[in-house]
Amino acid sequence: FMNSDFSFKKFQWKKIIAFALCMLMLVPQTAVIASDNAAKMEVVVNAKGSSSGNAYYVGSVTNDDYSFVYTGKAIKPVVYVKVASSENYKYKTLAKNYYTVKCGKFNSKGKFKATSAKAVGVYYAQISFKDKYKNITPQYVRFEIRPQTVKIKSIKAKGRKATVRWNKLAKSAVTKYEVGVSAKAVYKNDQHTDEYVYGKYVKNTASSHKFSKMGSGNKNYVRVRAYKEVKYYTPWGYQEENTLYGDWSKAATATFK
């Protein structure tokens, strides 16, 4: 086949495809269903394994929505595992005595280290199987701990100026505060400053902010939230960045004259 350019290319493509398939088999996958501030996580695996200890996995990782609010105490998500003993996709909930859950982070080499999930940041829940399911590779589900909700203490408006004060959070849990002023009575948590009448980011040591030159005549709604920029490693040793937003505070109203 070396004398045929077509055959050589065909052979190379076969090797590439075979290599890709092998890599996919090594990647554990989970199917996850969750909502914001989820109290539980659901991991779906197929427990049919071979004598070599491999297992079949189905579904895809869609667990970016696992979000918890900082409480000052360690958070350990409740994990529910569903398994199937064949490839018929008929799953049943696995008894908790067949697996253990540990929280932690990965390092730059892709090695998992158990640690307390307490501070604001991104973590992974490690699901390790035992007894008759011990042939299943440990599964990892990502989750995050976001900053607390900021509470506004007061707001004073005079003319086209105003000062808002709030109870600041721990410096380590905040990169910056975001102050938003809008004519809307309701904010969505994913709204950013380009949707406000006024928006400003202030340093994490601040507990107040002054703004001026506001439009006059209408009632405005002022809110504050905190966010934290974090870096973390994935199970493959890649470094990722994420911005974790706390919820908006309750609105304080101000009328500019």
C-alpha positions as CSV (number, residue, x, y, z in Angstrom):
1,F,0.0,0.0,0.0
2,M,3.0,2.3,0.4
3,N,3.1,2.7,-3.4
4,S,-0.4,4.1,-3.5
5,D,-1.0,7.6,-2.2
6,F,-4.7,6.9,-1.9
7,S,-4.2,3.7,0.1
8,F,-1.6,5.4,2.4
9,K,-4.0,8.3,3.2
10,K,-6.8,5.8,3.8
11,F,-4.6,3.9,6.2
12,Q,-3.7,7.1,8.0
13,W,-7.3,8.1,8.4
14,K,-8.1,4.6,9.8
15,K,-5.4,5.1,12.5
16,I,-6.7,8.6,13.4
17,I,-10.3,7.4,13.7
18,A,-9.2,4.4,15.8
19,F,-7.2,6.6,18.1
20,A,-10.1,9.0,18.5
21,L,-12.5,6.2,19.4
22,C,-10.0,4.9,22.0
23,M,-9.8,8.3,23.6
24,L,-13.6,8.6,23.8
25,M,-13.8,5.3,25.6
26,L,-11.5,6.6,28.3
27,V,-13.6,9.7,29.0
28,P,-16.3,9.1,31.7
29,Q,-19.6,10.7,30.8
30,T,-22.6,11.4,32.9
31,A,-26.1,12.6,32.2
32,V,-27.2,15.2,34.7
33,I,-30.4,17.1,35.3
34,A,-30.4,20.1,37.7
35,S,-31.6,23.6,38.4
36,D,-30.2,26.6,40.1
37,N,-29.5,26.0,43.8
38,A,-30.2,22.3,43.3
39,A,-30.5,20.2,46.4
40,K,-29.5,17.1,44.6
41,M,-27.6,15.8,41.6
42,E,-28.5,12.9,39.4
43,V,-25.8,10.9,37.6
44,V,-26.8,8.3,35.1
45,V,-24.3,5.5,34.1
46,N,-24.6,2.1,32.4
47,A,-23.2,-0.5,34.8
48,K,-22.6,-3.2,32.2
49,G,-18.8,-3.9,32.4
50,S,-16.3,-6.3,31.0
51,S,-13.8,-8.6,32.8
52,S,-11.1,-6.0,32.2
53,G,-12.9,-3.5,34.4
54,N,-14.2,-1.2,31.7
55,A,-17.8,0.0,31.7
56,Y,-20.1,1.5,29.2
57,Y,-21.3,5.1,29.6
58,V,-24.2,6.9,28.1
59,G,-25.4,10.5,28.0
60,S,-23.3,13.7,28.1
61,V,-22.1,16.0,30.8
62,T,-24.5,18.9,31.2
63,N,-23.9,19.8,34.9
64,D,-22.9,23.5,34.7
65,D,-26.1,24.6,36.3
66,Y,-25.3,23.1,39.7
67,S,-25.1,26.2,41.8
68,F,-25.1,26.7,45.6
69,V,-24.9,29.9,47.6
70,Y,-22.0,30.4,50.1
71,T,-23.1,29.7,53.7
72,G,-19.9,29.7,55.6
73,K,-20.2,25.9,56.0
74,A,-18.9,23.0,53.9
75,I,-21.4,22.0,51.2
76,K,-21.7,18.4,50.1
77,P,-24.3,17.9,47.3
78,V,-26.7,15.0,47.6
79,V,-26.0,12.7,44.7
80,Y,-28.4,10.2,43.3
81,V,-27.1,7.5,40.9
82,K,-29.1,5.6,38.3
83,V,-27.7,2.5,36.7
84,A,-28.7,-0.1,34.1
85,S,-27.4,-3.6,34.0
86,S,-27.8,-3.8,30.2
87,E,-28.0,-1.5,27.2
88,N,-31.8,-1.2,27.3
89,Y,-31.7,2.2,29.0
90,K,-34.0,1.1,31.7
91,Y,-32.4,2.7,34.7
92,K,-33.0,2.2,38.4
93,T,-31.8,4.2,41.4
94,L,-28.7,2.7,42.9
95,A,-28.6,2.1,46.7
96,K,-26.3,4.5,48.4
97,N,-24.3,1.7,50.0
98,Y,-22.8,1.0,46.5
99,Y,-21.0,4.3,46.1
100,T,-19.3,7.1,48.1
101,V,-19.1,10.8,47.4
102,K,-16.2,13.1,48.1
103,C,-15.9,16.8,47.2
104,G,-12.6,18.3,45.9
105,K,-10.6,19.9,43.1
106,F,-8.2,18.8,40.4
107,N,-4.7,20.0,40.0
108,S,-2.8,20.8,36.8
109,K,-2.0,17.1,36.3
110,G,-5.6,16.1,36.4
111,K,-5.3,14.5,39.8
112,F,-8.3,14.8,42.1
113,K,-7.7,15.9,45.7
114,A,-10.5,15.8,48.3
115,T,-11.1,19.1,50.1
116,S,-13.9,20.9,51.9
117,A,-16.2,22.7,49.5
118,K,-16.7,25.8,51.6
119,A,-15.2,28.9,49.9
120,V,-16.7,30.5,46.8
121,G,-15.4,28.6,43.8
122,V,-15.7,25.6,41.5
123,Y,-15.6,22.1,42.8
124,Y,-16.2,18.5,41.7
125,A,-18.1,15.8,43.4
126,Q,-16.3,12.4,43.0
127,I,-18.6,9.4,42.9
128,S,-16.6,6.2,43.6
129,F,-18.3,2.8,43.2
130,K,-17.9,-0.4,45.2
131,D,-19.0,-4.0,45.7
132,K,-20.5,-5.4,42.6
133,Y,-20.3,-2.0,40.8
134,K,-16.6,-1.5,41.6
135,N,-15.6,-1.9,37.9
136,I,-17.2,1.4,37.0
137,T,-14.7,4.3,36.7
138,P,-15.2,7.1,39.2
139,Q,-17.6,9.8,37.9
140,Y,-17.1,13.5,38.5
141,V,-19.8,16.1,38.6
142,R,-18.9,19.8,38.6
143,F,-20.7,22.3,40.9
144,E,-20.1,25.9,42.1
145,I,-20.5,27.9,45.2
146,R,-21.5,31.5,44.5
147,P,-21.3,34.7,46.6
148,Q,-24.1,35.5,49.0
149,T,-26.8,38.0,48.2
150,V,-25.8,41.6,49.1
151,K,-28.1,43.5,51.4
152,I,-28.6,47.3,50.8
153,K,-28.5,49.3,54.1
154,S,-29.6,52.6,52.7
155,I,-29.9,54.9,49.8
156,K,-30.1,58.7,49.7
157,A,-30.9,60.7,46.6
158,K,-30.5,64.5,46.2
159,G,-31.1,66.2,42.9
160,R,-29.4,64.0,40.3
161,K,-27.0,62.4,42.7
162,A,-27.4,59.4,45.1
163,T,-25.4,57.3,47.5
164,V,-26.1,53.6,48.1
165,R,-24.7,51.7,51.1
166,W,-24.6,47.9,51.6
167,N,-23.4,45.3,54.0
168,K,-20.1,44.1,52.3
169,L,-19.2,40.5,52.1
170,A,-15.8,38.9,53.0
171,K,-13.1,40.2,50.7
172,S,-12.0,36.7,49.8
173,A,-15.4,35.9,48.4
174,V,-15.7,38.9,46.1
175,T,-13.7,40.2,43.1
176,K,-16.0,43.3,42.6
177,Y,-19.5,44.6,43.4
178,E,-21.9,45.5,40.6
179,V,-24.2,48.5,41.1
180,G,-27.2,48.7,38.8
181,V,-29.8,51.4,38.4
182,S,-32.8,50.7,36.2
183,A,-36.3,51.9,35.6
184,K,-37.4,48.3,35.7
185,A,-38.9,46.9,38.9
186,V,-37.6,43.4,38.2
187,Y,-34.1,42.4,37.3
188,K,-33.1,39.1,35.9
189,N,-30.0,37.5,37.4
190,D,-28.3,37.4,34.0
191,Q,-28.8,41.1,33.2
192,H,-25.6,43.2,32.8
193,T,-24.9,46.9,32.8
194,D,-25.7,47.5,29.1
195,E,-29.4,46.9,30.1
196,Y,-29.4,49.5,32.9
197,V,-29.9,53.2,33.0
198,Y,-26.6,53.1,34.9
199,G,-24.2,50.4,35.9
200,K,-20.8,50.4,37.7
201,Y,-18.3,47.9,39.0
202,V,-16.6,48.8,42.3
203,K,-13.8,47.3,44.3
204,N,-14.3,44.4,46.7
205,T,-13.5,46.5,49.8
206,A,-16.3,49.0,49.1
207,S,-19.5,49.2,51.1
208,S,-21.0,52.3,49.3
209,H,-21.1,54.0,45.9
210,K,-21.9,57.5,44.8
211,F,-23.4,58.2,41.4
212,S,-24.5,61.4,39.7
213,K,-25.9,63.0,36.5
214,M,-28.9,60.7,36.6
215,G,-32.0,61.3,34.6
216,S,-34.8,63.1,36.5
217,G,-38.5,62.6,37.1
218,N,-39.0,58.8,37.4
219,K,-38.6,56.3,40.2
220,N,-35.5,54.2,39.7
221,Y,-34.6,50.8,41.2
222,V,-31.1,50.4,42.6
223,R,-29.6,46.9,43.2
224,V,-26.2,45.6,44.1
225,R,-24.6,42.1,43.6
226,A,-21.2,40.6,44.2
227,Y,-19.2,38.4,41.8
228,K,-16.1,36.3,42.0
229,E,-13.7,35.5,39.2
230,V,-12.2,32.0,39.8
231,K,-9.8,29.7,38.1
232,Y,-9.9,25.9,38.4
233,Y,-8.6,22.7,36.7
234,T,-10.7,20.2,34.9
235,P,-10.3,16.4,35.2
236,W,-8.0,16.6,32.2
237,G,-5.7,19.1,33.8
238,Y,-6.9,22.1,31.7
239,Q,-7.2,25.4,33.5
240,E,-10.6,27.1,33.1
241,E,-11.9,30.5,34.3
242,N,-15.4,31.4,35.4
243,T,-17.3,34.3,36.9
244,L,-19.6,33.4,39.7
245,Y,-22.4,35.9,40.4
246,G,-24.4,36.3,43.5
247,D,-28.1,37.2,43.3
248,W,-29.2,40.8,43.0
249,S,-30.1,42.5,46.3
250,K,-33.6,43.6,46.9
251,A,-34.3,46.9,45.2
252,A,-34.0,50.3,46.9
253,T,-35.8,53.1,45.2
254,A,-34.6,56.6,44.4
255,T,-36.2,59.5,42.5
256,F,-33.8,61.9,40.8
257,K,-35.0,65.6,40.5
